[in-house]
Amino acid sequence: MAEARIQDPTQVTDFAYTRGLFDVGTGELVKLEKKEVEDDMDFLGGIGRSFKIVAEYDVGDPFAPDAPLVINIGCLTGTGYMTGLRTYFTAYSPLKRTLEDAPMPGWSAMSGSFGRKFKSTGLDDLVLVGRAATPQILVIKQGEDGPEISLQPAPDEIVGARTPEKVAWLNREFNDPDNRKYPAHFSVIGPAGENYAKVWYASIASTTQEQLMSGEDKFRFAGRLGMGSVLGSKNILAIVASAQKDEYPDGDERLKPINREIGRGEQSKGYRHPNNHDGGGGTGRLERVLDSFGVLPFKNFAPPGENIAVPSHIETVREAEEFIVIDKNCYGCQISCHQDVYAAPEGGKDPDPRKARRNHGPYIGRYEFEPMELTGPNLGIEDAKANLELARLTDDLGFDAISSSVVVSFLMDYNERNEEKIAGGVSFGDVEGTTRVMEDIAYGRDPLFGKGVKKISEEIGGAEYAMHCKGVEHSAYLPQTNPGYPFATAGGHMSMRTFLLYVMDPDCQPESADYWVRQITEEGWKMINVNLHGGCLFTLAPPPQTAEAVSSIYGIELSGDQLVEATYQTHLLGFALEQKQGATPADYDMAGDVFVGKAKGDLEGVRFLTRELFEEIRERVLVKFKEDAQKAGYLN
């Protein structure tokens, strides 16, 4: 975390942060330096700093040894701020590409306990370049005189292993589980990341405290945009962040009520479990909500109507006699946004939920909206146990669950439309075929299918139903409801909050270009503020509240307006970097079938997005962002 350079700091420029540059090809720490904070983006951290770093590099190949991978944290990561756990991985993405195939920069955010350990080692930013000759483990340790960074050869038993097996070995090697001592946490890639040249949407899996203690594969992920593929291209299979002493700075008297509001207040209510002050039920509740409006993705983003996926709703799973659902949270957080699902024990499920929690069968998987939806209804699979197992499979193989599942839904759609079948003829509803295809992709046996729907459709056709923007597969929200998708800098549900407006905004004017331009250019990008400071999106914290938390911890005044402005400057820099890579208006587009009058554009639940409306929105948005990026000095 940033440290004061003077005794009584009063502003962000009174601080400095620690950045390392490490060459994995030589095993050398090229540079370790204290850098003075120049502006609010530097101070807040995360992608505010990492976008500046990648802007210094000219990258034509995201897998080239000199292409950077930035690992960093925000100013709230590893502090007393509830949900302050996030780590960010930023690089030129192998998946996010222009129509001319140039890689564009992006990032992925990860919760879990790796970030707080990374912070305790004394690092704020770590830039990786080079490529190791053989598979390696990158070890970052808390030393007496600052962070110590080194490489250690990866043993044969973890080369090619799935993510749980890698973590089990690392836990034995770097921790003392028998005595419940866990100074180290880990970030790992799976087989998908090791086969980076053939898989462009590999994830990075991070450990949680519960995972290390229980042995169950309860990861958190930097899932989107192929950051695991970039790490694999460095020949790094795992990163260890080890600190015997946790540096965990707390705030003044202002922080406690902020944390109470985050954990129990109205703002996070929708993401809390039902027994926590009348919570709405976590991310899983969105399955039922979208389904009730007839806009839940189904069979490659084409729902035929309402309530088509009731067997997969979290409410159905909670009530089922075969499952026991336990609401879970990340380290130190009270929101409990996700659910762990276990089989009922022999003898049946206890009717008392408290007793059932303590007496359950084997762990099946984690219920989170996007993985459950995209491995379930969007593949035509409406079996909750199969959905859970498929979502867990994507985790264990080291995939982005979103991209890998959307690739499979594209393959199924292709087979339904064409006599000549691909991917072994996998079809909607085919659990066994889905498992086979995912394993074939992860182990490099289907190299084209590992490169995402943009590249696949360019090779074999089907661009009109290849569900992506700029090469990044859509998350579990219909593009037919969201003309803001193309203007997200790191995937629609991570970096442009327009994806739920059609359902959630009572003042939504779907047929109005003015409405969408205003939402995209003035509001949607604000959600990436959490990707600077290190807190979680599910706090739904208003900027003044977050700024007060920062002020509480660092002893300086920071306003909500400063946070919002730093967020917009970061969005503009991300947009400018897309332009630097050659993005044109044609790159900001969506699949042709989603527009009114096309195969997926005239749905029962939504029918407003015409090609003409979209093109007006696109033209006006790009003019606005280009003008503002030029004023900021990011574009000529």
C-alpha positions in Angstrom: 0.0 0.0 0.0 1.1 3.6 -0.5 3.2 4.9 2.3 3.6 8.5 3.4 6.8 10.2 2.3 6.5 12.9 5.0 5.5 12.9 8.6 2.1 14.5 8.3 0.7 13.9 4.8 -2.2 16.1 3.7 -2.6 15.1 0.0 -2.1 12.1 -2.2 1.2 13.4 -3.6 2.7 13.1 -0.1 2.7 9.3 -0.7 4.9 6.8 -2.6 4.3 3.2 -3.7 6.6 0.2 -4.4 7.0 -1.2 -7.9 9.1 -4.1 -9.1 10.1 -5.1 -12.6 11.0 -8.8 -12.8 12.4 -10.7 -15.8 11.2 -14.3 -15.6 13.5 -15.2 -18.5 16.6 -14.4 -16.4 15.1 -14.7 -13.0 16.4 -11.2 -12.2 14.7 -8.4 -10.3 15.5 -5.7 -12.8 14.3 -2.9 -10.7 12.6 -2.3 -7.3 11.8 1.3 -6.6 9.7 3.7 -4.6 7.7 5.9 -6.9 6.1 9.1 -5.8 2.4 9.4 -6.3 1.7 11.9 -9.1 -2.1 12.0 -9.1 -5.3 10.3 -7.8 -5.0 7.4 -10.2 -1.5 6.6 -8.9 -2.7 6.8 -5.3 -5.9 4.7 -5.7 -3.9 2.1 -7.6 -5.2 -1.0 -9.5 -5.9 -0.3 -13.1 -5.3 3.4 -12.5 -1.6 2.6 -12.4 -1.5 -0.5 -14.5 -3.0 1.1 -17.6 -0.3 3.8 -17.3 2.3 1.0 -17.2 1.0 -1.0 -20.3 0.7 2.3 -22.2 4.5 2.5 -22.2 4.8 -0.8 -24.2 4.3 -1.4 -27.9 2.7 -4.8 -28.1 1.8 -6.7 -31.3 1.8 -10.2 -29.7 0.4 -10.6 -26.2 2.6 -13.7 -25.8 5.9 -12.1 -26.8 8.5 -12.3 -24.0 8.7 -8.5 -23.8 4.9 -8.0 -23.5 4.2 -7.0 -19.9 1.9 -8.6 -17.3 1.1 -6.3 -14.4 0.0 -7.6 -11.0 -1.1 -5.0 -8.6 -3.4 -3.9 -5.8 -5.5 -1.0 -4.8 -5.1 1.4 -1.8 -7.8 -0.5 0.1 -6.5 -4.0 -0.6 -5.3 -5.7 2.6 -6.7 -3.0 4.9 -9.5 -2.9 7.4 -12.0 -1.9 4.7 -14.5 -4.7 4.3 -14.0 -6.4 0.9 -10.5 -4.9 0.5 -9.1 -8.0 -1.0 -8.7 -7.4 -4.7 -5.7 -8.1 -6.9 -5.6 -6.9 -10.6 -3.9 -8.6 -13.6 -3.5 -6.2 -16.6 -2.0 -7.1 -20.0 -2.5 -6.9 -23.7 -5.2 -9.5 -24.0 -4.9 -12.4 -26.4 -8.7 -12.5 -26.6 -9.6 -8.9 -26.9 -8.5 -8.0 -30.5 -9.3 -5.6 -33.2 -10.7 -6.8 -36.5 -7.1 -6.5 -37.8 -6.0 -8.9 -35.0 -4.1 -6.4 -32.8 -4.3 -7.2 -29.1 -6.0 -4.6 -26.9 -5.3 -4.1 -23.2 -7.6 -5.3 -20.5 -7.6 -6.5 -17.0 -9.2 -9.0 -14.7 -9.9 -8.5 -11.0 -9.6 -11.3 -8.3 -10.7 -11.6 -4.7 -9.6 -14.2 -2.3 -6.6 -13.8 0.1 -3.8 -13.5 -2.4 -4.1 -9.7 -2.6 -3.7 -9.1 1.1 -0.6 -11.4 1.2 0.8 -9.6 -1.8 0.4 -6.3 0.0 2.1 -7.6 3.1 5.2 -8.6 1.1 5.7 -4.8 0.5 4.7 -4.7 -3.2 2.1 -2.5 -4.8 2.9 -3.2 -8.5 4.9 -6.1 -10.0 5.6 -6.0 -13.8 6.5 -9.4 -15.3 8.4 -9.6 -18.6 10.4 -12.4 -20.3 9.7 -16.1 -20.6 11.2 -18.8 -18.4 12.8 -21.7 -20.3 11.1 -24.3 -18.1 7.9 -24.2 -16.0 8.5 -22.1 -12.9 6.9 -21.0 -9.6 7.2 -17.3 -8.9 7.8 -16.8 -5.2 7.2 -13.4 -3.5 8.2 -13.2 0.1 8.1 -10.6 2.9 11.7 -9.9 3.7 13.4 -7.9 6.4 14.4 -5.3 3.9 11.4 -5.4 1.6 10.0 -7.9 -0.9 12.1 -10.8 -2.1 11.2 -12.2 -5.5 12.6 -15.4 -7.0 11.8 -18.4 -9.2 11.6 -22.0 -8.2 11.4 -24.9 -10.8 7.9 -26.4 -10.9 8.0 -30.1 -10.0 6.7 -32.6 -12.5 3.7 -33.4 -10.4 2.1 -30.0 -10.9 3.0 -29.6 -14.6 -0.2 -30.2 -16.5 -2.2 -30.6 -13.3 -5.6 -29.1 -12.7 -5.9 -26.1 -10.4 -6.9 -28.0 -7.2 -3.9 -30.3 -7.5 -1.5 -27.4 -8.0 -2.9 -25.7 -4.9 -2.7 -28.8 -2.8 1.0 -29.2 -3.6 1.7 -25.5 -2.9 -0.2 -25.6 0.4 2.0 -28.5 1.6 5.2 -26.9 0.3 4.7 -23.3 1.6 2.3 -23.7 4.5 1.9 -25.9 7.5 -1.7 -27.2 7.3 -1.2 -29.8 10.0 -0.6 -26.9 12.5 -3.1 -24.6 10.7 -0.4 -22.0 9.8 -0.9 -20.4 6.4 1.6 -17.6 5.7 1.2 -18.1 2.0 -1.5 -17.8 -0.6 -1.4 -18.7 -4.2 -2.5 -17.8 -7.7 -2.3 -20.6 -10.2 -3.1 -21.5 -13.8 -4.6 -24.8 -15.0 -4.1 -26.9 -18.1 -5.8 -24.2 -20.1 -3.2 -21.6 -19.2 -0.3 -24.0 -19.8 -1.7 -24.5 -23.3 -1.8 -20.7 -23.8 -1.0 -20.7 -27.5 -4.1 -22.8 -28.1 -6.3 -21.3 -25.3 -6.8 -17.6 -25.2 -9.3 -17.4 -22.4 -7.5 -19.1 -19.5 -8.1 -17.7 -16.0 -5.9 -17.3 -12.9 -7.3 -19.0 -9.8 -6.6 -17.6 -6.4 -6.8 -19.3 -3.0 -9.2 -18.5 -0.2 -8.5 -19.1 3.5 -11.4 -21.6 3.6 -9.9 -23.5 0.7 -6.5 -23.9 2.3 -8.1 -25.1 5.5 -10.7 -27.4 4.1 -9.0 -28.8 1.0 -12.1 -28.1 -1.1 -11.6 -26.2 -4.4 -13.1 -22.9 -3.4 -11.2 -20.5 -5.5 -11.7 -16.9 -6.5 -10.7 -15.9 -10.1 -9.1 -13.4 -12.3 -11.2 -14.9 -15.0 -11.8 -12.6 -18.0 -9.7 -11.6 -21.0 -7.1 -14.5 -20.9 -4.8 -13.2 -18.1 -4.1 -16.9 -17.3 -3.0 -17.4 -20.9 -0.6 -14.5 -20.6 0.8 -15.8 -17.3 1.2 -19.2 -19.0 3.1 -17.6 -21.9 5.7 -16.5 -19.2 6.0 -20.2 -18.2 4.8 -19.4 -14.7 2.4 -22.0 -13.4 1.9 -20.5 -9.9 2.6 -17.4 -7.9 3.3 -17.6 -4.2 2.7 -14.5 -1.9 4.1 -15.3 1.5 4.1 -13.1 4.6 4.6 -14.3 8.1 3.3 -11.0 9.4 0.2 -9.6 8.0 0.3 -5.8 7.6 -3.3 -4.9 8.0 -3.8 -1.2 8.6 -7.1 -0.1 10.1 -8.8 3.2 9.8 -10.0 5.8 12.4 -13.4 5.9 14.0 -15.1 6.5 10.6 -14.3 3.1 9.2 -16.4 0.9 11.5 -19.8 2.4 10.6 -18.8 2.3 6.9 -18.0 -1.4 7.2 -21.3 -2.0 9.1 -23.2 -0.4 6.3 -21.4 -2.5 3.7 -22.1 -5.7 5.5 -25.6 -5.1 6.8 -27.0 -2.0 5.2 -29.4 -1.4 2.4 -26.7 -0.9 -0.3 -25.5 -4.5 -0.4 -28.9 -6.1 0.5 -29.4 -7.7 -2.9 -26.1 -9.6 -2.7 -26.5 -10.8 1.0 -27.8 -14.2 2.0 -31.5 -14.3 3.1 -30.7 -14.7 6.8 -28.4 -11.7 6.8 -30.8 -8.7 7.5 -33.3 -9.9 4.9 -30.7 -10.2 2.1 -31.8 -10.8 -1.5 -29.8 -14.1 -2.0 -26.5 -13.4 -3.7 -25.7 -13.1 -7.4 -27.8 -16.2 -7.9 -31.0 -14.3 -7.5 -30.4 -12.8 -11.0 -31.3 -16.1 -12.6 -34.9 -15.9 -11.4 -35.1 -12.1 -12.0 -34.0 -12.2 -15.6 -36.0 -15.4 -16.3 -39.2 -13.7 -15.0 -38.7 -10.9 -17.6 -38.0 -13.4 -20.4 -34.4 -12.2 -20.9 -32.3 -15.0 -19.4 -29.8 -16.3 -21.9 -30.9 -19.6 -23.3 -29.4 -21.7 -26.1 -26.9 -19.1 -27.1 -28.7 -16.0 -26.0 -32.2 -16.7 -27.5 -34.7 -17.2 -24.7 -38.2 -18.2 -26.1 -40.1 -16.7 -23.2 -40.4 -16.4 -19.4 -39.5 -18.9 -16.6 -37.7 -21.3 -18.9 -35.0 -22.3 -16.4 -36.8 -22.8 -13.0 -34.8 -26.0 -12.2 -31.6 -23.9 -12.2 -32.9 -21.0 -10.0 -31.0 -20.7 -6.7 -34.4 -20.7 -4.9 -35.2 -24.1 -6.5 -31.8 -25.5 -5.4 -32.3 -24.2 -1.8 -35.6 -26.0 -1.5 -34.5 -29.3 -3.2 -34.1 -32.2 -0.8 -30.9 -33.4 -2.6 -28.9 -30.2 -1.9 -27.7 -28.3 1.1 -26.9 -24.7 0.3 -24.5 -22.7 2.5 -24.1 -19.0 1.9 -20.5 -18.0 1.9 -18.3 -14.9 1.9 -14.8 -13.9 1.2 -12.3 -13.3 4.0 -13.6 -10.7 6.5 -16.7 -9.9 4.5 -20.3 -10.1 5.7 -22.1 -9.9 2.4 -22.0 -13.6 1.5 -22.6 -13.1 -2.2 -22.1 -16.8 -3.3 -23.4 -20.2 -2.2 -21.6 -23.5 -1.7 -23.7 -26.4 -2.6 -23.3 -29.8 -1.0 -25.1 -33.1 -1.5 -27.5 -34.1 1.2 -26.0 -36.7 3.5 -27.1 -40.3 3.7 -30.4 -40.3 5.6 -31.5 -37.1 4.1 -31.5 -33.3 4.6 -32.2 -32.0 8.1 -35.2 -29.7 8.0 -33.4 -27.3 10.4 -31.0 -25.2 8.2 -28.5 -24.7 11.0 -28.2 -28.4 11.6 -28.1 -29.1 7.8 -25.1 -26.7 7.5 -23.2 -28.9 9.9 -24.3 -32.3 8.5 -23.9 -32.4 4.8 -22.6 -34.7 2.1 -19.8 -34.1 -0.4 -19.1 -30.6 -1.9 -20.6 -30.3 -5.4 -19.8 -26.8 -6.4 -20.3 -23.1 -6.0 -23.5 -21.3 -7.2 -22.7 -18.0 -8.8 -24.9 -16.4 -11.4 -22.7 -16.2 -14.5 -21.1 -19.7 -14.3 -24.3 -21.4 -13.4 -26.3 -19.6 -16.1 -23.8 -20.0 -18.9 -23.0 -23.7 -18.2 -26.8 -24.3 -17.7 -29.7 -22.7 -19.5 -27.5 -21.0 -22.2 -26.3 -24.5 -23.1 -29.8 -25.9 -22.9 -28.9 -27.8 -19.8 -31.4 -27.5 -17.0 -30.1 -29.9 -14.4 -28.7 -28.0 -11.4 -26.3 -30.7 -10.4 -24.9 -30.9 -13.9 -24.6 -27.1 -14.0 -22.7 -27.0 -10.7 -20.4 -29.8 -11.9 -19.7 -28.1 -15.3 -19.0 -24.7 -13.6 -16.6 -26.5 -11.3 -15.0 -28.2 -14.2 -14.2 -24.8 -15.8 -12.6 -23.7 -12.6 -10.5 -26.9 -12.3 -9.3 -26.7 -15.9 -8.4 -23.0 -15.4 -10.9 -21.5 -17.8 -12.8 -18.3 -17.8 -16.2 -19.9 -17.1 -17.9 -17.2 -19.2 -15.8 -17.4 -22.4 -15.5 -21.2 -22.3 -19.2 -21.7 -21.9 -20.1 -19.1 -24.6 -17.7 -20.9 -27.0 -19.6 -24.2 -26.3 -23.0 -22.5 -26.9 -21.7 -21.1 -30.2 -20.5 -24.6 -31.3 -24.0 -26.0 -30.3 -25.7 -23.2 -32.3 -23.5 -23.9 -35.3 -24.3 -27.6 -35.2 -28.0 -26.8 -35.0 -27.8 -24.7 -38.1 -25.4 -26.7 -40.3 -25.5 -30.3 -41.6 -21.7 -30.7 -41.2 -21.1 -31.0 -37.5 -18.1 -29.8 -35.5 -16.8 -30.5 -32.0 -18.0 -34.1 -32.1 -21.5 -32.9 -32.9 -22.1 -31.4 -29.4 -25.7 -30.1 -29.1 -27.8 -28.2 -26.7 -28.6 -30.1 -23.6 -25.5 -32.4 -24.0 -23.8 -32.6 -20.7 -21.4 -35.3 -21.7 -20.5 -33.6 -24.9 -19.9 -30.3 -23.1 -17.5 -32.0 -20.7 -15.6 -33.6 -23.5 -15.3 -30.4 -25.5 -14.1 -28.4 -22.5 -11.5 -31.0 -21.7 -10.3 -31.2 -25.3 -9.9 -27.4 -25.4 -8.1 -27.1 -22.1 -5.5 -29.8 -23.1 -4.9 -28.3 -26.5 -6.7 -30.9 -28.5 -9.0 -28.4 -30.2 -6.8 -25.4 -30.8 -9.2 -23.3 -32.8 -12.0 -23.6 -30.2 -9.6 -22.3 -27.6 -9.3 -18.9 -29.3 -12.8 -17.6 -28.7 -15.9 -17.1 -30.8 -14.5 -14.2 -32.8 -11.6 -16.2 -34.1 -13.7 -19.4 -34.6 -16.4 -17.6 -36.6 -13.7 -15.9 -38.7 -12.4 -19.4 -39.6 -15.6 -21.4 -40.1 -18.4 -18.8 -40.3 -21.3 -17.9 -38.0 -20.2 -14.4 -37.1 -23.9 -13.3 -37.0 -24.4 -15.5 -33.9 -20.9 -15.3 -32.3 -21.7 -13.5 -29.1 -18.8 -11.2 -28.3 -17.7 -7.6 -28.5 -14.0 -7.0 -29.5 -13.4 -10.7 -29.1 -14.6 -10.9 -25.5 -17.5 -13.2 -25.0 -20.7 -11.8 -23.5 -21.4 -12.4 -19.9 -24.8 -13.7 -18.8 -26.9 -10.8 -20.0 -28.6 -10.5 -23.4 -26.9 -8.2 -25.8 -30.4 -7.5 -27.2 -30.9 -5.5 -23.9 -27.6 -3.8 -23.8 -26.1 -1.5 -26.5 -23.4 -0.6 -24.0 -21.5 -3.9 -24.4 -19.1 -2.7 -27.1 -17.9 0.2 -25.0 -16.7 -1.8 -22.0 -13.0 -1.9 -21.7 -12.8 -5.3 -19.9 -16.0 -7.2 -20.5 -19.6 -6.0 -20.3 -20.4 -6.9 -16.7 -17.0 -5.8 -15.4 -16.6 -2.4 -16.9 -19.8 -0.9 -18.3 -22.8 -1.0 -16.0 -25.6 -0.9 -18.7 -26.3 -4.6 -18.7 -29.2 -4.6 -16.2 -30.8 -1.3 -17.1 -33.5 -2.8 -19.3 -34.7 -4.9 -16.3 -33.7 -2.8 -13.3 -34.1 0.9 -14.3 -37.8 2.0 -13.9 -36.9 5.0 -16.0 -35.3 3.0 -18.8 -36.2 4.3 -22.3 -34.9 1.4 -24.4 -35.8 3.0 -27.8 -34.1 6.3 -27.0 -30.6 6.9 -28.3 -30.3 9.9 -25.8 -31.0 7.5 -22.9 -28.3 5.0 -23.9 -25.7 7.6 -24.8 -26.2 9.3 -21.5 -25.9 6.0 -19.6 -22.8 4.9 -21.5 -20.9 8.2 -21.4 -21.9 9.5 -18.0 -22.8 6.5 -15.8 -21.8 3.1 -17.1 -18.0 3.5 -16.7 -18.3 4.5 -13.0 -18.5 0.9 -11.9 -14.8 0.4 -12.6 -13.9 2.6 -9.6 -13.6 -0.7 -7.6 -10.9 -1.8 -10.0 -8.7 1.1 -8.8 -9.1 1.0 -5.0 -9.3 -2.7 -4.2 -12.8 -3.0 -2.8 -15.6 -5.2 -4.2 -18.4 -4.3 -6.7 -21.0 -5.9 -4.5 -20.6 -3.3 -1.8 -22.4 -1.0 -4.2 -20.7 1.8 -2.3 -21.4 5.4 -3.3 -18.1 7.2 -4.2 -18.3 9.6 -1.1 -18.5 6.5 1.2 -15.5 4.9 -0.5 -13.5 8.1 -0.4 -14.3 8.5 3.3 -13.0 5.0 3.9 -9.7 5.9 2.1 -9.4 9.1 4.1 -10.0 7.1 7.3 -7.1 4.8 6.6 -4.6 7.2 5.1 -5.3 10.4 7.1 -5.9 12.6 4.1 -9.0 14.1 2.6 -10.2 12.5 -0.5 -13.6 13.3 -2.0 -16.1 11.3 -3.9 -15.7 13.7 -6.9 -12.0 12.9 -6.9 -12.7 9.2 -7.0 -15.2 9.6 -9.9 -12.8 11.8 -11.9 -9.9 9.3 -11.4 -12.3 6.6 -12.6 -13.2 8.4 -15.7 -9.6 9.2 -16.5 -8.8 5.5 -16.2 -11.7 4.6 -18.5 -10.6 7.2 -21.1 -7.0 5.8 -20.9 -8.3 2.3 -21.5 -10.3 3.6 -24.5 -7.3 5.5 -25.8 -5.2 2.4 -25.6 -7.8 0.6 -27.8 -7.5 3.4 -30.3 -3.7 3.1 -30.2 -4.0 -0.5 -31.2 -6.0 0.5 -34.3 -9.6 0.1 -33.1 -12.1 1.6 -35.6 -15.9 2.2 -35.3 -16.4 -1.3 -36.8 -14.6 -2.9 -33.8 -17.4 -1.5 -31.5 -20.1 -3.8 -32.7 -22.2 -6.8 -31.8 -23.4 -10.0 -33.6 -25.8 -9.3 -36.4 -28.5 -11.7 -35.2 -29.2 -9.6 -32.0 -30.8 -6.8 -33.9 -34.6 -6.4 -34.6 -35.6 -8.4 -37.6 -32.8 -11.0 -37.2 -32.8 -14.5 -35.8 -32.3 -13.5 -32.2 -33.6 -9.9 -32.3 -37.3 -10.5 -32.1 -37.7 -12.2 -28.7 -40.8 -12.4 -26.6 -39.1 -10.6 -23.7 -37.2 -7.9 -25.6 -37.5 -6.3 -29.1 -36.1 -2.7 -29.4 -32.5 -2.7 -30.6 -32.5 -2.0 -34.3 -29.3 -1.7 -36.3 -30.1 2.0 -36.9 -30.5 2.8 -33.2 -27.3 1.0 -32.4 -25.3 2.9 -35.0 -26.6 6.2 -33.8 -25.6 5.3 -30.3 -22.2 4.1 -31.4 -21.4 7.2 -33.4 -22.3 9.6 -30.6 -20.5 7.6 -27.9 -17.3 7.3 -29.9 -17.3 11.1 -30.6 -17.7 11.8 -26.9 -15.0 9.4 -25.7 -12.5 10.6 -28.4 -13.1 14.2 -27.5 -12.6 13.6 -23.8 -9.5 11.4 -24.4 -8.0 14.1 -26.5 -8.6 16.7 -23.8 -7.0 14.4 -21.3 -3.9 14.1 -23.5 -4.3 10.4 -24.1 -5.1 10.8 -27.9 -3.6 13.3 -30.4 
